Amino acid sequence: MTWWLTGLDKTAGGESKRSHYFTRTLRCLGVVFLFACMLGLAQLPGIGIGGMPVLIIFPVGIALLLRSSIAELFTHGFLRMIDPAHYDSRELDPKKAQRYQDAIAHLIHHGKEAEAIKLCEELKRSGEVDAITLAHTLEFLGVKQERRQTSPQLEAVRLRVQGKFTEAEKLLKSLLAKKPADGATAIMLMRLYAEDLKQSERAYDMLRALEKQSHADPNHVEFARRSLPEWCRPKPVSPEAPAPPEVATVEELLARGGVGSAIEKMEAQIAAQPRDFELQFRLAEIYAVYSHNFLKAEKMISQLERTSDGTPEQLALARAQLSAWHLDRVKRSSLA
């Protein structure tokens, strides 16, 4: 029983201690030793009411050894009582969602739209596949979906990606006027000033204003304080050998059909700025839209979520765009 109880323990990070055999063995031996001492002492002929305080020491020691295990046991029982669906002992299958998406694409490709719609609706209720992907697929199949209003932060990200810096600035400033302690919005505006508008002084003014907000998230403040010098730092230019003028921009290369050259140019820019969100997002778009390499685009988006300095709103936009690219791929397959 003690061995089973110690297997319920969790680490500080929420991981199971079931495989910590050494510490579990020590705790079991400790419990057995204390229990044996308690039984042995209780059998002594001279033990009476006066010896009861001594006997109490042993069950208290056992309780201390098993306090975390007993707490986990009661937690599991309480969760099962209030929400039986919350407890799920099934193994995590990270590729299940992709298999479902492939199954939907297969049904559409073979003209089984009704079955594809039924499967999408079932997955939408179960939550096993991204809701945005399913909504795009159902729209493609002719099932109208309820439109949700885009968040203002996501709209600001769109404006910045499109190069509409003035409009993005106005929108972010209006949001901060309503919620001055919103650290995520303040960081977006700081980066806009530092990288796009080249107004580093205004970016530092925003940082000082955020630091004065008593309700601002300290993590946002610390992140902005560490990142702002890098955002404001101008790109180094060698005075001895200035870089030759670019023959063509990425957009010009794509317009001419030079997808490979455009990808090489983007990869060179990313090598110089490996944590830049816009550059990596643009490269993922080129892979998905121009090179028709959806798997590479999906890997780029996953890498964005792990290594870029993108805000949560930017990452949400990237994930939504990936769903749209996936839908386009399904549509091309069905037409073929």
Contacts in CASP RR format, 6 or more apart in sequence:
PFRMAT RR
TARGET T0000
AUTHOR 0000-0000-0000
METHOD contacts of the structure
MODEL  1
MTWWLTGLDKTAGGESKRSHYFTRTLRCLGVVFLFACMLGLAQLPGIGIG
GMPVLIIFPVGIALLLRSSIAELFTHGFLRMIDPAHYDSRELDPKKAQRY
QDAIAHLIHHGKEAEAIKLCEELKRSGEVDAITLAHTLEFLGVKQERRQT
SPQLEAVRLRVQGKFTEAEKLLKSLLAKKPADGATAIMLMRLYAEDLKQS
ERAYDMLRALEKQSHADPNHVEFARRSLPEWCRPKPVSPEAPAPPEVATV
EELLARGGVGSAIEKMEAQIAAQPRDFELQFRLAEIYAVYSHNFLKAEKM
ISQLERTSDGTPEQLALARAQLSAWHLDRVKRSSLA
2 27 0 8 1.000
2 28 0 8 1.000
2 31 0 8 1.000
2 32 0 8 1.000
2 66 0 8 1.000
3 24 0 8 1.000
3 28 0 8 1.000
5 66 0 8 1.000
5 69 0 8 1.000
5 70 0 8 1.000
5 73 0 8 1.000
6 17 0 8 1.000
6 23 0 8 1.000
6 24 0 8 1.000
6 27 0 8 1.000
6 28 0 8 1.000
6 66 0 8 1.000
6 69 0 8 1.000
7 16 0 8 1.000
7 17 0 8 1.000
7 18 0 8 1.000
7 24 0 8 1.000
7 69 0 8 1.000
8 69 0 8 1.000
8 72 0 8 1.000
8 73 0 8 1.000
8 76 0 8 1.000
9 16 0 8 1.000
9 17 0 8 1.000
9 20 0 8 1.000
9 68 0 8 1.000
9 69 0 8 1.000
9 72 0 8 1.000
10 16 0 8 1.000
10 17 0 8 1.000
10 72 0 8 1.000
11 17 0 8 1.000
17 23 0 8 1.000
17 24 0 8 1.000
27 65 0 8 1.000
27 66 0 8 1.000
30 65 0 8 1.000
31 62 0 8 1.000
31 65 0 8 1.000
31 66 0 8 1.000
34 58 0 8 1.000
34 61 0 8 1.000
34 62 0 8 1.000
34 65 0 8 1.000
35 58 0 8 1.000
35 62 0 8 1.000
37 58 0 8 1.000
38 55 0 8 1.000
38 58 0 8 1.000
38 59 0 8 1.000
41 47 0 8 1.000
41 54 0 8 1.000
41 55 0 8 1.000
41 58 0 8 1.000
42 55 0 8 1.000
47 55 0 8 1.000
63 70 0 8 1.000
76 87 0 8 1.000
79 86 0 8 1.000
79 87 0 8 1.000
80 86 0 8 1.000
80 87 0 8 1.000
96 128 0 8 1.000
97 128 0 8 1.000
97 129 0 8 1.000
97 130 0 8 1.000
100 119 0 8 1.000
100 123 0 8 1.000
100 128 0 8 1.000
100 129 0 8 1.000
101 129 0 8 1.000
101 133 0 8 1.000
101 326 0 8 1.000
103 119 0 8 1.000
104 116 0 8 1.000
104 119 0 8 1.000
104 120 0 8 1.000
104 137 0 8 1.000
104 330 0 8 1.000
105 329 0 8 1.000
105 330 0 8 1.000
105 333 0 8 1.000
107 113 0 8 1.000
107 115 0 8 1.000
107 116 0 8 1.000
107 119 0 8 1.000
108 116 0 8 1.000
108 141 0 8 1.000
108 330 0 8 1.000
108 333 0 8 1.000
108 334 0 8 1.000
109 330 0 8 1.000
109 333 0 8 1.000
109 334 0 8 1.000
111 334 0 8 1.000
113 141 0 8 1.000
116 137 0 8 1.000
116 141 0 8 1.000
117 138 0 8 1.000
117 141 0 8 1.000
117 143 0 8 1.000
120 134 0 8 1.000
120 137 0 8 1.000
120 138 0 8 1.000
120 141 0 8 1.000
120 143 0 8 1.000
121 138 0 8 1.000
123 129 0 8 1.000
123 134 0 8 1.000
124 131 0 8 1.000
124 134 0 8 1.000
124 135 0 8 1.000
124 138 0 8 1.000
130 319 0 8 1.000
130 323 0 8 1.000
132 319 0 8 1.000
132 320 0 8 1.000
132 323 0 8 1.000
133 323 0 8 1.000
133 326 0 8 1.000
133 327 0 8 1.000
135 145 0 8 1.000
136 323 0 8 1.000
136 324 0 8 1.000
136 326 0 8 1.000
136 327 0 8 1.000
137 327 0 8 1.000
137 330 0 8 1.000
138 145 0 8 1.000
139 145 0 8 1.000
140 327 0 8 1.000
140 330 0 8 1.000
140 331 0 8 1.000
150 158 0 8 1.000
151 313 0 8 1.000
152 171 0 8 1.000
152 175 0 8 1.000
153 175 0 8 1.000
153 184 0 8 1.000
153 185 0 8 1.000
153 188 0 8 1.000
153 311 0 8 1.000
153 313 0 8 1.000
154 313 0 8 1.000
154 316 0 8 1.000
154 317 0 8 1.000
155 171 0 8 1.000
156 168 0 8 1.000
156 171 0 8 1.000
156 172 0 8 1.000
156 175 0 8 1.000
156 185 0 8 1.000
156 188 0 8 1.000
156 313 0 8 1.000
157 188 0 8 1.000
157 311 0 8 1.000
157 313 0 8 1.000
157 314 0 8 1.000
157 317 0 8 1.000
158 317 0 8 1.000
159 165 0 8 1.000
159 167 0 8 1.000
159 168 0 8 1.000
159 171 0 8 1.000
160 168 0 8 1.000
160 188 0 8 1.000
160 192 0 8 1.000
160 196 0 8 1.000
160 278 0 8 1.000
161 278 0 8 1.000
161 281 0 8 1.000
161 317 0 8 1.000
163 196 0 8 1.000
165 192 0 8 1.000
165 196 0 8 1.000
165 197 0 8 1.000
168 192 0 8 1.000
169 189 0 8 1.000
169 192 0 8 1.000
169 193 0 8 1.000
169 197 0 8 1.000
172 185 0 8 1.000
172 188 0 8 1.000
172 189 0 8 1.000
172 192 0 8 1.000
173 189 0 8 1.000
175 182 0 8 1.000
175 185 0 8 1.000
176 182 0 8 1.000
176 185 0 8 1.000
176 186 0 8 1.000
176 189 0 8 1.000
179 185 0 8 1.000
180 209 0 8 1.000
180 213 0 8 1.000
181 210 0 8 1.000
181 213 0 8 1.000
181 214 0 8 1.000
181 215 0 8 1.000
181 216 0 8 1.000
181 217 0 8 1.000
183 210 0 8 1.000
183 216 0 8 1.000
183 217 0 8 1.000
183 220 0 8 1.000
183 221 0 8 1.000
183 224 0 8 1.000
184 220 0 8 1.000
184 311 0 8 1.000
184 312 0 8 1.000
184 313 0 8 1.000
186 206 0 8 1.000
186 207 0 8 1.000
186 209 0 8 1.000
186 210 0 8 1.000
186 216 0 8 1.000
186 220 0 8 1.000
186 224 0 8 1.000
187 220 0 8 1.000
187 223 0 8 1.000
187 224 0 8 1.000
187 227 0 8 1.000
187 311 0 8 1.000
188 311 0 8 1.000
188 313 0 8 1.000
189 206 0 8 1.000
190 203 0 8 1.000
190 206 0 8 1.000
190 207 0 8 1.000
190 224 0 8 1.000
190 228 0 8 1.000
190 231 0 8 1.000
191 203 0 8 1.000
191 227 0 8 1.000
191 231 0 8 1.000
193 199 0 8 1.000
193 200 0 8 1.000
193 202 0 8 1.000
193 203 0 8 1.000
193 206 0 8 1.000
194 200 0 8 1.000
194 203 0 8 1.000
194 228 0 8 1.000
194 231 0 8 1.000
194 232 0 8 1.000
195 231 0 8 1.000
200 232 0 8 1.000
203 228 0 8 1.000
203 231 0 8 1.000
203 232 0 8 1.000
204 228 0 8 1.000
204 232 0 8 1.000
207 221 0 8 1.000
207 224 0 8 1.000
207 225 0 8 1.000
207 228 0 8 1.000
210 216 0 8 1.000
210 220 0 8 1.000
210 221 0 8 1.000
210 224 0 8 1.000
211 221 0 8 1.000
211 225 0 8 1.000
227 309 0 8 1.000
237 243 0 8 1.000
248 256 0 8 1.000
248 261 0 8 1.000
250 262 0 8 1.000
250 265 0 8 1.000
250 266 0 8 1.000
250 282 0 8 1.000
250 286 0 8 1.000
253 259 0 8 1.000
253 260 0 8 1.000
253 261 0 8 1.000
253 262 0 8 1.000
253 265 0 8 1.000
254 262 0 8 1.000
254 286 0 8 1.000
254 290 0 8 1.000
257 290 0 8 1.000
259 286 0 8 1.000
259 290 0 8 1.000
259 291 0 8 1.000
260 291 0 8 1.000
262 286 0 8 1.000
262 290 0 8 1.000
263 283 0 8 1.000
263 286 0 8 1.000
263 287 0 8 1.000
263 291 0 8 1.000
266 279 0 8 1.000
266 282 0 8 1.000
266 283 0 8 1.000
266 286 0 8 1.000
267 283 0 8 1.000
269 276 0 8 1.000
269 279 0 8 1.000
270 276 0 8 1.000
270 279 0 8 1.000
270 280 0 8 1.000
270 283 0 8 1.000
273 279 0 8 1.000
274 307 0 8 1.000
275 307 0 8 1.000
275 308 0 8 1.000
275 309 0 8 1.000
276 308 0 8 1.000
276 309 0 8 1.000
277 304 0 8 1.000
277 308 0 8 1.000
277 309 0 8 1.000
277 310 0 8 1.000
277 314 0 8 1.000
277 318 0 8 1.000
280 300 0 8 1.000
280 303 0 8 1.000
280 304 0 8 1.000
280 308 0 8 1.000
281 300 0 8 1.000
281 301 0 8 1.000
281 304 0 8 1.000
281 314 0 8 1.000
281 318 0 8 1.000
281 321 0 8 1.000
283 300 0 8 1.000
284 296 0 8 1.000
284 297 0 8 1.000
284 300 0 8 1.000
284 301 0 8 1.000
284 304 0 8 1.000
284 318 0 8 1.000
284 322 0 8 1.000
285 297 0 8 1.000
285 321 0 8 1.000
285 325 0 8 1.000
287 293 0 8 1.000
287 294 0 8 1.000
287 296 0 8 1.000
287 297 0 8 1.000
287 300 0 8 1.000
288 294 0 8 1.000
288 297 0 8 1.000
288 322 0 8 1.000
288 325 0 8 1.000
288 328 0 8 1.000
288 329 0 8 1.000
289 325 0 8 1.000
289 328 0 8 1.000
292 329 0 8 1.000
292 332 0 8 1.000
294 325 0 8 1.000
294 326 0 8 1.000
294 329 0 8 1.000
297 322 0 8 1.000
297 325 0 8 1.000
298 322 0 8 1.000
301 318 0 8 1.000
301 319 0 8 1.000
301 322 0 8 1.000
304 310 0 8 1.000
304 315 0 8 1.000
304 318 0 8 1.000
305 315 0 8 1.000
305 318 0 8 1.000
305 319 0 8 1.000
308 315 0 8 1.000
END
